[in-house]
Amino acid sequence: MTAPLQEIDGPDGAIGRPKKVTVIGAGIAGLVTAYELERLGHHVQVIEGSRDIGGRIHTHRFPGGGAAGPFAELGAMRIPAGHRLTMHYIAELGLQNQVCEFRTLFSDDAAYLPSSSGYLRVRDAHETLVDEFAAGLPNRHYRDNTLLFGAWLDASIRAIAPRQFYAELHDEIGAELLNLVDHIDLAPYRCGSAGNRIDLHAFFADHPQVRSLCPPRLERFLDDVLDETSSTIVRLRNGMDTLPRRLASRIRGKISTGQEVVGIDVRDDEVVLRIRQGVRTFTRSCDYVVCTIPFTVLRRMQLTGFDQDKLDIVHQTKYWPATKIAFHCREAFWEKDGISGGASFTGGHVRQTYYPPADGDPALGAVLLASYTIGPDADALGRLSETERNAVVSRELSVMHPELSRPGMVLGVAGRAWGARRWSWGAATVRWGQEAALREAERRAAARPQKGLFFAGEHCSSKPAWIEGAIESAIDAAHEIEWYEPRASRVFAAARTSRADGSA
Ligand SMILES: Cc1cc2nc3c(=O)[nH]c(=O)nc-3n(C[C@H](O)[C@H](O)[C@H](O)COP(=O)(O)OP(=O)(O)OC[C@H]3O[C@@H](n4cnc5c(N)ncnc54)[C@H](O)[C@@H]3O)c2cc1C
């Protein structure tokens, strides 16, 4: 298992001389790689194409109030408390006092979810959810608690999975799973203010055998459902970007922004980067490079000296888009509607709506994360112009929250369509629905170095689409460079080539 480097023992003297390493990308993977390499005594320089650091951790700050003013998380917004590596760096960087609760989907009884008869409050939804869920089952002779379990599991998956993926998973919750659950006493798992929900986390924690007997696709998706609806998720009070910023401030090597890598040439004893800075393009010869940019960006570049298997994984790794749209509101109007936080499942083009805490000065207003979409829904929004996109979200969300259409309620809008952003062309790698062995094979192929070129980033990890995965991959890459012996590997490669040639 990956562990921060100071916890790993190596044989005395096994660590080589300082190396000069160029890291491409100042997202969390690039920054952690640089930080760990420097701690091992190596010299590091970071090259970032955009004007900012942090990559897919992006906190948008609305005008007024400065750093303490209202902000929206347009990239990563929460950390499951079990993400050990992420929590380790938060503590190591002195950000522990920033850690606070993140309230998630359905955590507030007053939040909404859609039904065929309109929006329902979470606290009142159980009867309709159960009726609608049971109506789709071939056999309805289950115990009440079993149907309640199925209905809430189905509602959670519907709120988290992209629409098309949900349709496939919905069928898997059917007979097989319910037959298993029907034999278990669910009374201890009833929760919610009126005891009309089932605590899915406690249930699956106590009954791992049920989980392992779930249909395969559902079993693999459960991790995300449980992570995203957990009651132990946290956030950073002053914005998630405090993590990459603090990390960057601890790196001694230069972090250059506005330098876009446009080509990579892997040679036997160097890696040559072609870099565009404004209108100028230049080359840079490097001993070692760690590439943390998403494969969606890499596959658009000129790549030479890569082997065919590596090119295949660069071109074939699947990414999903995500689009987030935040409204800076005059006031936290949802609080008057009884909602103190968490999120609603709005459905339609809007999908999820989050109510971040309005901790700051009320005179500065409050932020509503109006829409968070992934997959094809995100693409649909991402294809619209910014004005059209904001109008669609505003129109759809006003059905649930008519306060939004009051004159002067929305002071500003900020959004990001990650699928259309040139520095990522997607939000994250998705390996849902794949067998564990295939997932691991893809991860290894993604992370496999090419001579002096190493790879990190969420796409090279066992936890894709999370900060945790990006950090895991960064620590792995730092290890690999630390132990890399270029000459030994070249001699080995030469021996392999001569064997393949049939020469002695
Ligand atoms: C909408 C959204 C919500 C998310 N929510 C969560 C969440 O709640 N919790 C969580 O843990 N994770 C979440 N994630 C995932 C998490 O943000 C990522 O897994 C993680 O930040 C990826 O880090 P990375 O360093 O691998 O990649 P990136 O952050 O993408 O870093 C790559 C860097 O390379 C730069 N770059 C790209 N091209 C070039 C080039 N040609 N030359 C030079 N530099 C280049 C980019 O600008 C970027 O800074 C979310 C992601 C998105 C998009």
The ligand as a Gaussian input file, in Angstrom:
#p B3LYP/6-31G(d) Opt

LIG

0 1
 C      -16.028000      18.700000     -10.869000
 C      -15.099000      17.825000     -10.069000
 C      -15.439000      17.441000      -8.793000
 C      -14.574000      16.658000      -8.035000
 N      -14.908000      16.361000      -6.748000
 C      -14.008000      15.755000      -5.965000
 C      -14.226000      15.680000      -4.572000
 O      -15.223000      16.172000      -4.055000
 N      -13.286000      15.064000      -3.811000
 C      -12.134000      14.543000      -4.348000
 O      -11.315000      13.995000      -3.600000
 N      -11.895000      14.639000      -5.665000
 C      -12.791000      15.245000      -6.479000
 N      -12.526000      15.420000      -7.792000
 C      -11.328000      14.784000      -8.364000
 C      -10.052000      15.535000      -8.025000
 O      -10.258000      16.910000      -8.202000
 C       -8.952000      15.036000      -8.951000
 O       -8.847000      13.630000      -8.867000
 C       -7.582000      15.622000      -8.633000
 O       -7.639000      16.982000      -8.308000
 C       -6.705000      15.397000      -9.861000
 O       -5.417000      15.884000      -9.613000
 P       -4.265000      15.641000     -10.673000
 O       -3.074000      16.323000     -10.160000
 O       -4.208000      14.207000     -11.036000
 O       -4.783000      16.360000     -12.010000
 P       -5.036000      17.912000     -12.275000
 O       -5.569000      18.557000     -11.084000
 O       -5.854000      17.981000     -13.516000
 O       -3.577000      18.483000     -12.544000
 C       -2.990000      18.467000     -13.820000
 C       -2.328000      19.824000     -14.049000
 O       -1.683000      19.795000     -15.313000
 C       -1.898000      21.036000     -15.959000
 N       -1.744000      20.838000     -17.396000
 C       -2.632000      20.283000     -18.258000
 N       -2.132000      20.285000     -19.492000
 C       -0.902000      20.821000     -19.422000
 C        0.113000      21.071000     -20.392000
 N       -0.037000      20.756000     -21.682000
 N        1.261000      21.632000     -19.973000
 C        1.457000      21.963000     -18.668000
 N        0.520000      21.763000     -17.710000
 C       -0.639000      21.188000     -18.102000
 C       -3.309000      21.401000     -15.561000
 O       -3.573000      22.773000     -15.745000
 C       -3.338000      20.976000     -14.103000
 O       -2.936000      21.994000     -13.243000
 C      -13.353000      16.203000      -8.581000
 C      -12.998000      16.587000      -9.872000
 C      -13.849000      17.403000     -10.607000
 C      -13.440000      17.851000     -11.975000

